[in-house]
Amino acid sequence: MSGIGAATPGASPEGSDPTSTPRDRSSAWRTSYTTVRKDLLAPTSWTNHRRLALLGVAAIDRSTKVLEVGSGDGNLSATFAELGFADLTGVEVQHELVAAQTSPTRTVVGSADALPVRSSSVGAVLVMDVLHHLDAAGIDAALHECRRVLRSDGALFVCEPGDTWVRRMLEPVVLSPLAGLTAFSRHKRTMLEHEQETLVPWLRGEREVERRYRSAGFTVEHAARRVLHTFVRLRPTHRPGDRS
Ligand SMILES: C[S@@+](CC[C@H](N)C(=O)[O-])C[C@H]1O[C@@H](n2cnc3c(N)ncnc32)[C@H](O)[C@@H]1O
């Protein structure tokens, strides 16, 4: 499965060296994500609240057991706590991010294609900005895992980059030498350079993604596209003999 790999010491988050290896780009991604992003975008709470509202998360019962797949540095957990959710678990593949997490949320090291979670045990699964880091097989495996761990009355919430006109306009600028001018645009370029290999196929395959959701056992309940992202709420497809 493609994803974010192990660290390579010494890679610069500001670098845009086209000869850099995927491992260099992984390391630059991690440094930018955990340091530059925190300084520049803190507090990210407003964005998180907006995204969760667009997904419809605010409407779910506060006692719901929530699983966040690809929880990164755990920045969403503070937002969940602000919304009144108490039972949130994160699963993150990079042990460095889990080790550096400062929020009190329970986070375990694990991969989206083999979630360390019991079947039918959670009421809501959140996947934010993760699927576009995976290759096709990884996306399918992750969606099947989300379905496995969800109760049949639960919901899956997905927020991922969308192929919007704003993105089409901005991405060439972010990848151009102009992006070297500010710390914010350098951060964006580092993020984007790392993701290119899987982001491009993800955006191209957007029309196909509903078929993937269906084959993993989901029905799309609501989908919206805003500025740079798509927001999708899915329910397990009920099959004859299913029990809640
Ligand atoms: C862009 S970050 C998003 C983090 C968080 N969801 C947020 O919105 O702030 C993508 C995260 O997905 C994680 N990730 C990538 N592949 C993964 C996999 N196979 N299993 C679990 N997490 C994965 C990355 O390590 C990274 O922390």
The ligand as a Gaussian input file, in Angstrom:
#p B3LYP/6-31G(d) Opt

LIG

0 1
 C       -3.210000      14.868000       5.859000
 S       -3.006000      13.919000       7.300000
 C       -4.609000      14.104000       8.044000
 C       -4.581000      13.891000       9.527000
 C       -5.893000      14.163000      10.237000
 N       -6.934000      13.269000       9.772000
 C       -6.298000      15.605000      10.072000
 O       -7.299000      15.876000       9.391000
 O       -5.608000      16.468000      10.618000
 C       -3.082000      12.240000       6.685000
 C       -2.798000      11.217000       7.766000
 O       -3.114000       9.912000       7.303000
 C       -2.128000       9.026000       7.813000
 N       -2.095000       7.794000       7.016000
 C       -1.592000       7.622000       5.777000
 N       -1.714000       6.346000       5.395000
 C       -2.313000       5.688000       6.428000
 C       -2.705000       4.337000       6.661000
 N       -2.515000       3.379000       5.754000
 N       -3.293000       4.020000       7.841000
 C       -3.504000       4.969000       8.787000
 N       -3.147000       6.267000       8.637000
 C       -2.559000       6.622000       7.477000
 C       -0.864000       9.834000       7.694000
 O        0.207000       9.300000       8.443000
 C       -1.327000      11.202000       8.160000
 O       -1.199000      11.357000       9.534000

